[in-house]
Amino acid sequence: MDEVLKSCNGLIKRIATNFYGVDKEELYHVGRIGLFKAYKHYEETSNTKFSSFAYTYIFGEMYELARSKKLIMPP
């Protein structure tokens, strides 16, 4: 698992650049949660690279964080 974390650090940081107005450190931490979830669900017999598979989980966790921090402005 440590090797997976090290190899995907760049991917997590790259995905985090898509989000504005959210602390990058928080994005990185939830990105790691997404990475753990992807690792748990990945099947080595699939034809998909792990990084491609993990992207969806990492992005999803970051998206949820960004959405939860979105300020709702009164009309």
SULPELIN-V168464 format. One record per helix or strand. SS is the DSSP state (a for helix, b for strand). FROM is the first residue (numbers start at 0). TO is the last residue. If there is no record, write none. Layout:
BEGIN
<<SS | FROM | TO> <SS | FROM | TO>>
END
This chain:
BEGIN
<<a | 1 | 15> <a | 23 | 40> <a | 49 | 68>>
END
